[in-house]
Amino acid sequence: MLDLMFATIGYSGTSIALSAILMPLLLLFMVIVVPLWLILHYATRNSANRRISSKDEAMLEELNESARRMEDRIRSLERILDADTPEWRNRT
């Protein structure tokens, strides 16, 4: 009966056997391989993004040096203000 139904639609017995083999393989691929691939793909992608590039490292060094120089300037200005106007810190 089943062969008659598929024969009228245009399927042959070999295509039914082929689909009986391919469907479980496709199901296994989608259940096992695809999730693993996605997890591993994004895990390696995220770990690559966590590393700092040499360009970013150079920029951080430059910012650190600028902050250090600014801190030295502020200390110098505070010493000058302390010498000229000792009560400047108490003003609001």
N, C-alpha and C positions, 0 to 999 in steps of 0.2 A: 504494500500500500504506500509506504513511504517512498519507495523507488518510483512508483507511478506518479506521485505528486511532484517530486523533483524533476522527473523526466518531462512532465508537461510544462514545467516552468523553464526548462532548458538546462538543468544541471545534470551532469552525468555522475556516475558512481565514484569516479576518481576525484572529482572536485569535492565531494562530500568527505572522502577520506583525507584529502589535503586540508580541508578546513578543520577536520577533527584533530589534525596534528598542529596546525598553525594557531588555533585559538588558545590552547593551553600554553604554547610557547609565547604568544603575545601577552597573555595574562601574566605569566612569570616575569617577562621582561618589564611589564609596567608595574608590577608589585615589588620586585626586588631591585632590578637594575636602575630604573629611573629615580627612585628615591635616594639610593646610594650615590648615584651620579650627582644629583642636586646637592646633597649634603656635602660631599667631598669638593665639589666645584666651589660652593660658597665658603667653605671652611678655608680653602687655600686662598681664595680671593680676599677674605677678610684678614688673614694673617699677612698677606702681602701689603695690605693697606696700613697695617699697624706700624710698619717700619718707617722711619723718617728718612726722607731723601737727603742727599748731600746739599741740594739747594736750600731745603728747609733748615737744615742744620747750620748752614752758613748764615741764613737770615736770623736764626735764633742767637747765634754768636754776636752778630752785629747789634741786635736789640739788647742783649745783655751788656755789651760794651757801652751802648748809648745810655742805658739805665744807670750804669756805674758812674759815667761822667756826669749825668744829671744829679745823682746823689752827691757827688763831690761839689758840684756848683751850689746846691742847696745848703750844704754844710758851710761853705765859704760865705754865702750870703747871710746865714744865721750868725756866723762869727762877726761879720761886719755890723749887722744890726745889734748884736749884743754889745759891741764896743761903742757904737754911736748912741743907741737908745736901749739902755738895759731893761726897761719896763715894757718893751714892745710885745712880749709874749702874754702879758696880763691884759692887754687891750682886747676889746671885743668888737 
